[in-house]
Amino acid sequence: MLFSPGWRAPVRQGTVLAVFTLGLLLGGTVSATAVWLLSGLSAPIPPHGRVWAVLGIALLGVLREAGLIRIPLPQNARQVPQDVLQRRLRVGTLQFGFELGTGVRTFVSASAPYVLALGLLLSHQGFAATAVVGTAFGLGRALTAALTLWSRDPDRDLTIGVRMPWVTNLTATVALIALTLLLLT
C-alpha cells in the first residue's frame, strides 16, 4: 500500500520512505515517552519485586513465542484507512508512519515489543534509555519498509513471513533473553 505501483518514480518513493520513516520515529518516541511517564507508577514496588515481575513477563513472552502457551496480545485490529495516503501524500504518509510507530494502531504479532514496553515500565529506566528503545522500535519498522522498497518486490514481507516464521520467533526470543540478562546485571 505504501509503495503502490502508481508511485514508480524513484524520487517519489524515496520521499515517501523518508516521510514515513520520520513518522515512525516520532511515533516510537512518543510511545516511549508515555511508557517513561507511566513508569513512575512502578516506583512504590520494591526493586526486587520489579525485577521478578519483568523476568516473569519475559518468560511468558519466550513461552508464547515458542508456541508453548497462548496469550492474546492487546492490539487494535483496525488498520490505518487507505484514504489517508490518497488525500495528501506527504501528510498522509507522515500520519500513517506516526500511527504505526506508536504501536497502538497496528497489528503487532510478536511478544517482544510488549515485553520490552512492560519491562521499561516496571524497571523505570531513565528517559534517554526509554526514548532510545522507542525510537529503535520505529527504526526497525522503517527498516522493514526500506528493505521492501529496495528489494523491488511488493510481496517480500509476505514471503518472509510465510517462509521464515522460525527466524521471527528466534529473533524475538533472543531479544527477550537479552532483556532478561540486561535486567539481571
ABEGO torsion letter per residue (X at the ends): XABBAABABAAAAAAAAAAAAAAAAAAAAAAAAAAAAAAAAAAABBAAAAAAAAAAAAAAAAAAAAGABBBBBBBBABBBBAAAAAABAAAAAAAAAAAAAAGABBBBABAAAAAAAAAAAAAGBBAAAAAAAAAAAAAAAAAAAAAAAAAGBAAAAAAAAAABAAAAAAAAAAAAAAAAAAAAX
